[in-house]
Structures are given as C-alpha cells and as structure tokens.
C-alpha cells in the first residue's frame, strides 16, 4: 500500500510533537514535511524541546524545518499552529488542493467546515466528499472529551441540558504555557475563551448533517473552565438533564456498551474501547487514566444520581492526544478510508 505523504504545521509545539509521534511510523501516512515559523531552517532535533512521551523519532531528527510560506508537496496537512496564523494559512492550503486537518479553533464554526470526532459524528466528514482541497477541524480539547459520552447518552436517553465543569491540565496552554507562579499549588478559575467553545461546539458536533451544512443541535450547555496543576489529562464533570428517567445504572450501561461504526472502529488510531466505565470511586485520575489506549480513550467514573434528580459523572481524556492530534489523525484516516484523500 502506498502511504499518503503528510506535513505537520507547528511541528515543534506540544500538539505538533504529538502529530509527529503519531504519524512518523504510521501504516497509512508518510511524514514528509515539518513546518514551523521561528524554527524554520533548523534541524528538527535541535529546534524541538521534546515533551511528548518517548524520544524524538530518529527518522525526523535531521529533517529541516520548513517555513510556513514553503510550497508544500504533501497531500494531507496536519495543523497545530495558533488560530491567529491558521485563519489565513489553512484556507490558502485548502485552495491549493491540500486536505487540511486542523487542531486550531479559527474555522471550527464555519458553516462549510466539518467539526468531527470520528467515533461521535463520522457522517459530518462527508461534507468534503466532492472537494479537491478542504479543511476539516477537530473540536476544542475539552469538548472532544465531553461529547464522547454525550453522544451515546443523547442517542439512547435524550439530552435537555448539560452543565460542565472542567479541570484542565497545564499542557492545554501549550509550551511553555502557564507561568510557574500561577501553576504551582494553585487553581486558575477561568481560561479565557474556553467556556464559549465548550458551550457552542457540542451543538455543532451533535447536530444533523444536511447536504452542504450542519444544523446545530438545540441543546443547552453551561460551562465553567478551570486550569489545575496537572501536566496532562483534562478531567470533566458533567451534570446531565436527560430526557427520560434513566438511572445511573442505565447511564453506565449505555456508556460501557457504546461502539462506534465498524469503519471507524477499524481505523489505526481508534481506541480498543472508546469509553471505559469504572466503578472505582476514586477514578478517573489524570495520573492513572490519561493514557488509556495510548491516549485515545475516555474513562468515565462516579456515575451517580444528583439530589436535583439529574445524573452526574466524571470523565477524563488526554488533551494533547484524543483532545488534539489524535482526533485529527483519526479524521485523516477516515478521509482516506472514504477516498477523500489519496
């Protein structure tokens, strides 16, 4: 099988490193180009301050980092650049015929850009079926973790309202990230711009695909986003106003038995089990559960009844793998399977 050549934009950053880690030895993709701004012209091994698991892959250590205005040859592009840069660069690459899979927020809510979590709304990817070049976005890191259990609950029980509180890891702020005096033994009660993303993006993800657009789900979502002194893994507390009389036991069963469509389950980056439900009262924990299924799974625990009559639970997932690079890689794998790339 001929591998599809791919480029990574923002290759030296925290999410860019995860892209490099995930695709440097991938069965479908061949890592062809590494792109950066301040690191352009340097060898990758010298330019990167590697914080991803393991070491810098030997195969890319001596690769020269290209500038963002380089004429890229790769058919598919993974983007981990800031939204300010993505706003103009990503559409330009799509117009040049590249398939762009982005982690940036700049175009997530554009009507013609699918916002995809493959094991939640794979049909939304079909918006790009007839395009030579296109842009596919993955959602905010916390939104990805949250919608993973919300999807089966919506399908099985219906949802009227969701209240969300996030305890987000320091790596979600990028590298070098939050200043040490703010991060050490402290909790930041607000993350600028984050709550709006968590309140709006799930309505698009859980919406209905039309011929050339997405009709957003009519769902009330209220979010509070905080930053906590944890290196990796976003913990999210969900209070669920379900449309039926489901008990906590019903909810736990629905989540534990959820399976994505077969085509998605067979993707190389797909986790063995998308949602793992634990009855351990002290789980999930970032230290113990972030890298379930190589960071692509979501762990759910503390499923219980709320005194108000609703059901509440705690879920956790990797913010740099499932919540960022891993989701984009799965989107690209699915695009290849559907012959939209390659």
C-alpha positions as MATLAB code, in Angstrom:
seq = 'XXXXXXXXXXXXXXXXXXXXXXXXXXXXXXXXXXXXXXXXXXXXXXXXXXXXXXXXXXXXXXXXXXXXXXXXXXXXXXXXXXXXXXXXXXXXXXXXXXXXXXXXXXXXXXXXXXXXXXXXXXXXXXXXXXXXXXXXXXXXXXXXXXXXXXXXXXXXXXXXXXXXXXXXXXXXXXXXXXXXXXXXXXXXXXXXXXXXXXXXXXXXXXXXXXXXXXXXXXXXXXXXXXXXXXXXXXXXXXXXXXXXXXXXXXXXXXXXXXXXXXXXXXXXXXXXXXXXXXXXXXXXXXXXXXXXXXXXXXXXXXXXXXXXXXXXXXXXXXXXXXXXXXXXXXXXXXXXXXXXXX';
ca = [
       0.000    0.000    0.000;
       1.339    3.423   -0.974;
       1.372    5.745    2.018;
      -0.107    9.241    1.817;
       2.565   11.935    2.346;
       1.702   14.359    5.142;
       3.069   17.612    6.539;
       2.870   18.881   10.120;
       2.427   22.611   10.698;
       3.687   23.837   14.061;
       5.755   20.674   14.374;
       7.827   21.788   17.384;
       4.899   22.726   19.661;
       3.193   20.469   22.221;
       0.443   19.296   19.843;
       2.776   19.304   16.839;
       5.040   16.864   18.683;
       2.083   14.539   19.212;
       1.372   14.677   15.463;
       4.991   13.729   14.773;
       4.844   10.918   17.348;
       1.611    9.505   15.918;
       2.419    9.621   12.188;
       6.198    9.098   11.887;
       5.667    5.323   11.699;
       2.026    5.153   10.637;
       0.563    2.419    8.396;
      -1.291    4.942    6.205;
       0.786    8.138    6.337;
       4.386    9.025    5.496;
       5.727   12.044    7.357;
       7.162   14.124    4.524;
       7.437   17.737    5.744;
       7.858   19.512    9.071;
       6.823   23.160    9.150;
       7.428   25.918   11.683;
       7.879   29.647   11.991;
      10.676   30.532   14.427;
      12.239   27.081   13.932;
      12.365   27.275   10.119;
      15.750   26.341    8.666;
      16.860   24.343   11.720;
      17.159   20.610   12.080;
      14.106   19.274   13.871;
      16.056   17.516   16.620;
      17.789   20.787   17.505;
      14.729   23.018   17.178;
      12.279   20.994   19.262;
      12.064   20.972   23.065;
      10.530   17.496   23.158;
       7.886   16.993   25.878;
       5.821   14.218   24.251;
       6.179   10.624   25.514;
       9.356    8.855   24.445;
      12.154   10.455   22.462;
      12.268   12.454   19.252;
      11.792    9.850   16.495;
      15.158    9.033   14.957;
      13.752    9.289   11.426;
      12.955   13.006   11.783;
      15.825   14.275   13.940;
      17.816   15.561   10.986;
      14.889   16.798    8.904;
      14.997   20.533    8.134;
      12.021   22.511    9.370;
      10.369   24.392    6.511;
       8.894   27.877    6.754;
       5.141   28.457    6.722;
       5.346   30.017    3.249;
       7.032   26.945    1.748;
       5.460   25.251   -1.273;
       4.300   22.044    0.410;
       4.197   18.827   -1.597;
       2.319   16.664    0.900;
      -1.253   15.811    0.004;
      -2.506   15.981    3.604;
      -1.550   18.581    6.199;
      -1.901   18.348    9.981;
      -2.116   21.780   11.560;
      -1.072   22.598   15.122;
      -0.469   26.300   14.560;
      -2.092   29.100   16.598;
      -5.514   30.264   15.447;
      -4.148   33.691   14.561;
      -1.888   32.106   11.938;
      -4.399   29.421   10.920;
      -7.046   31.970    9.970;
      -5.354   32.751    6.645;
      -2.857   29.930    6.119;
      -5.229   26.956    6.381;
      -7.803   28.158    3.786;
      -4.930   29.028    1.446;
      -3.558   25.488    1.700;
      -7.036   24.049    1.115;
      -7.440   26.200   -2.012;
      -4.105   24.842   -3.258;
      -5.600   21.342   -3.101;
      -4.334   20.113    0.252;
      -6.503   18.198    2.699;
      -6.024   20.157    5.927;
      -6.800   18.537    9.275;
      -6.585   21.205   11.930;
      -6.500   21.461   15.675;
      -6.834   25.259   15.559;
     -10.087   26.962   16.528;
     -10.097   29.567   13.742;
     -12.543   27.800   11.398;
     -14.358   25.332   13.664;
     -17.682   27.117   13.462;
     -17.511   27.971    9.738;
     -20.655   26.528    8.090;
     -18.717   24.649    5.383;
     -16.069   23.200    7.732;
     -16.979   19.878    9.368;
     -16.179   19.689   13.090;
     -15.508   15.996   13.532;
     -14.834   13.482   16.282;
     -14.804   10.258   14.233;
     -16.333    7.964   16.842;
     -19.057   10.551   17.563;
     -20.138   12.155   14.247;
     -18.277   10.483   11.341;
     -21.049   11.346    8.872;
     -20.154   15.057    9.145;
     -16.920   14.321    7.285;
     -18.990   13.698    4.162;
     -19.375   17.475    3.752;
     -15.986   17.445    1.985;
     -16.707   14.435   -0.261;
     -16.640   16.343   -3.561;
     -13.859   18.843   -2.816;
     -10.336   18.674   -4.224;
      -8.881   20.544   -1.255;
     -10.644   21.016    2.049;
     -10.460   21.868    5.719;
     -11.603   19.520    8.499;
     -11.466   20.724   12.107;
     -11.397   18.809   15.330;
     -13.054   20.454   18.339;
     -11.714   22.035   21.488;
      -9.872   19.517   23.675;
     -12.440   19.588   26.491;
     -15.334   19.476   24.037;
     -13.904   16.295   22.497;
     -13.706   14.549   25.862;
     -17.186   15.749   26.868;
     -19.063   14.861   23.666;
     -17.693   11.321   23.703;
     -20.061   10.200   26.498;
     -22.724   12.742   25.494;
     -23.228   11.128   22.064;
     -24.460    7.691   23.257;
     -26.488    9.315   26.035;
     -28.174   11.620   23.527;
     -28.986    8.703   21.235;
     -30.297    6.413   23.969;
     -31.885    8.758   26.518;
     -32.088   12.252   25.018;
     -30.495   15.374   26.498;
     -32.133   18.630   27.535;
     -29.303   20.360   29.364;
     -25.667   19.738   30.254;
     -23.683   21.556   32.942;
     -19.924   21.232   32.525;
     -17.032   21.952   34.882;
     -13.531   21.297   33.527;
     -10.284   20.766   35.419;
      -7.839   21.291   32.585;
      -4.201   20.263   32.521;
      -1.323   22.699   32.143;
      -0.302   21.224   28.786;
      -3.576   22.541   27.372;
      -1.997   26.003   27.455;
       0.835   24.887   25.165;
       4.545   25.140   25.889;
       5.992   26.901   27.896;
       2.399   27.610   28.915;
       1.171   28.905   32.289;
       3.752   30.886   34.355;
       5.147   28.761   37.206;
       3.885   31.078   39.971;
       0.346   30.732   38.607;
       0.605   26.985   38.030;
       2.237   25.738   41.221;
      -0.132   24.660   44.026;
      -2.873   26.788   42.512;
      -6.100   26.669   40.518;
      -6.946   29.275   37.881;
     -10.753   29.727   37.929;
     -11.016   30.985   34.348;
      -9.495   30.102   30.989;
     -10.062   32.891   28.521;
     -12.301   31.951   25.576;
     -12.615   28.331   26.668;
     -16.126   28.345   28.090;
     -17.663   29.723   24.908;
     -16.080   26.894   22.897;
     -17.361   24.235   25.288;
     -20.866   25.736   25.201;
     -21.141   26.061   21.408;
     -19.048   23.363   19.742;
     -21.022   20.354   21.110;
     -24.174   21.738   19.482;
     -22.460   21.564   16.076;
     -20.805   18.188   16.712;
     -24.098   16.632   17.839;
     -26.060   18.362   15.075;
     -27.567   16.935   11.907;
     -25.711   16.881    8.596;
     -27.572   18.384    5.668;
     -26.438   18.341    2.034;
     -23.853   21.096    2.440;
     -24.084   22.267    6.047;
     -24.740   21.208    9.642;
     -27.918   22.026   11.544;
     -26.861   22.595   15.142;
     -28.422   20.597   17.967;
     -30.814   22.550   20.185;
     -29.024   21.767   23.441;
     -28.382   23.960   26.464;
     -24.757   23.703   27.621;
     -23.338   25.731   30.532;
     -19.589   25.574   31.177;
     -17.024   26.638   33.768;
     -13.413   26.052   32.710;
     -10.519   25.958   35.194;
      -6.780   25.278   34.959;
      -5.298   22.886   37.541;
      -1.683   21.865   38.381;
      -1.757   18.605   36.413;
       0.631   18.122   33.446;
      -1.661   16.122   31.140;
      -5.288   14.969   31.040;
      -8.494   17.010   31.248;
     -10.984   15.976   33.940;
     -14.570   16.985   33.208;
     -17.599   16.883   35.488;
     -20.929   16.547   33.661;
     -24.378   17.164   35.176;
     -26.951   15.705   32.783;
     -30.615   16.584   32.442;
     -31.762   13.532   30.489;
     -34.999   13.446   28.523;
     -36.075   10.126   30.046;
     -35.986    8.572   33.521;
     -32.679    6.763   33.107;
     -30.974    5.715   36.332;
     -27.225    5.940   36.947;
     -27.088    2.208   36.230;
     -28.786    2.799   32.865;
     -26.322    5.562   32.038;
     -23.308    3.439   32.977;
     -24.599    0.570   30.827;
     -25.215    2.854   27.838;
     -21.685    4.222   28.037;
     -19.955    0.877   28.654;
     -21.648   -0.760   25.667;
     -21.195    2.091   23.178;
     -19.390    1.150   19.994;
     -18.643    3.406   17.006;
     -19.450    2.362   13.421;
     -17.293   -0.524   12.166;
     -15.390    1.637    9.661;
     -14.332    3.963   12.488;
     -13.527    1.146   14.919;
     -11.125   -0.341   12.352;
      -9.036    2.837   11.974;
      -5.407    2.548   13.094;
      -5.727    5.302   15.727;
      -9.104    4.145   17.018;
      -9.024    3.050   20.671;
      -9.823   -0.543   21.552;
     -12.738    0.769   23.606;
     -13.826    4.382   23.184;
     -15.405    4.713   26.643;
     -14.250    2.748   29.657;
     -16.558    2.910   32.665;
     -15.061    2.325   36.096;
     -16.879    1.674   39.370;
     -13.797    2.602   41.397;
     -14.992    5.597   43.469;
     -11.563    7.245   43.185;
     -11.294    7.125   39.385;
     -10.724    8.515   36.838;
      -7.454   10.243   37.715;
      -5.098   12.045   35.318;
      -2.067   10.204   36.646;
      -3.630    6.780   36.125;
      -6.094    7.157   33.253;
      -4.856    9.813   30.805;
      -3.032    7.392   28.510;
      -5.699    4.696   28.317;
      -5.488    3.232   24.800;
      -2.395    5.334   24.060;
      -4.274    8.486   24.999;
      -7.211    7.870   22.643;
      -9.751    6.506   25.146;
     -12.079    8.287   27.576;
     -12.570    6.997   31.111;
     -15.880    7.619   32.896;
     -16.462    7.183   36.620;
     -18.565    8.333   39.560;
     -21.831    7.870   37.673;
     -24.431    8.751   40.276;
     -27.725   10.460   40.948;
     -27.786   14.140   41.801;
     -30.103   15.406   44.583;
     -31.884   17.500   41.931;
     -32.931   14.293   40.161;
     -30.365   14.518   37.371;
     -27.408   12.199   36.746;
     -23.809   13.318   37.109;
     -20.468   11.747   36.212;
     -16.754   12.425   35.818;
     -14.900   11.774   32.560;
     -11.244   12.129   31.643;
      -9.175   12.057   28.484;
      -5.830   13.148   27.101;
      -5.958   16.749   25.943;
      -2.992   16.506   23.556;
      -3.767   13.082   22.056;
      -7.523   12.362   21.857;
      -8.264   16.021   22.547;
      -5.969   17.285   19.792;
      -3.536   15.455   17.482;
      -5.098   12.008   17.804;
      -8.515   13.256   16.755;
      -7.045   14.922   13.656;
      -5.149   11.764   12.735;
      -8.356    9.721   13.027;
     -10.147   12.272   10.849;
      -7.457   11.870    8.216;
      -7.565    8.075    8.454;
     -11.324    8.152    7.922;
     -10.924   10.514    4.958;
      -8.518    8.025    3.368;
     -10.941    5.147    4.011;
     -13.690    7.117    2.251;
     -11.400    8.027   -0.666;
     -11.473   11.745    0.098;
      -7.660   11.654    0.359;
      -5.191    9.556   -1.569;
];
